[in-house]
């Protein structure tokens, strides 16, 4: 590693990436949708566009770039006409997907109890509260 590369690596480690920023990036609905959609293997832009309801092309592009920059996606361009582009999860993103699966499992197990609790709260406090 050159002196300037070592200095850059040290600077990156020292400055770090704030936890709030990391959570913001990975917990956004578009990021979660992309990670879930890409969990089964390489996926193309148009497949992502169809799989993620309500996302605009611009937001998809921006979110893909951010996930690639964060090291969660690998973008591969194949030299075809037109160019074929695929997105693949990195090992880090696959680990994150496992966390999403655990969270979904938790929500499924507890949704009845949460619904019961909400109904009791609403009855006691005079109506539904904002989520």
Secondary structure, 3 states (H helix, E strand, C coil): CCHHHHHHHHHHHHHCCCHHHHHHHHHCHHHHHHHHHHCCCCEEHHHHHHHCCCCCHHHHHHHHHHHHHCCCEEEEEECCCCCEEEEEECHHHHHHHHHHHHHHHHHHHHHHHHHHHHHHHHHHHCCCCCC
